[in-house]
Amino acid sequence: MKDILAWMGKQSGGAHTYLEFQKRMHMASVEHRENAAAARLLADLAGRFVDTYDGGPLPAGIARDAYGRLKNYVERAVAIESLSVEAKLDFLNELGSAELAVLEQAVPS
């Protein structure tokens, strides 16, 4: 996950970044089985965010805020690697119910 976090620091946070992030997380879930659950949940989180826009324009402010939240989740995923099983499970449960953007903000009216 540290390598993905470093990669994220060099990205713009546009729609392409989320798609590439999703692909990298899917690869990480296979290559690093010890973090497979977090990687898969992070990939799904990014995918749901992109799907919200269904090919439409991604407003810069929403994209920036969502990317900051996504990056925070990855930072936390790196930090929990050495914590207890309970802490990891709490984090995974949080990821399982997380969204990067509030749906009312994300869908144009």
Helices and strands as residue ranges (DSSP letters): H 2-8, H 15-31, G 33-35, H 36-53, H 60-79, G 80-82, H 85-97, H 103-106
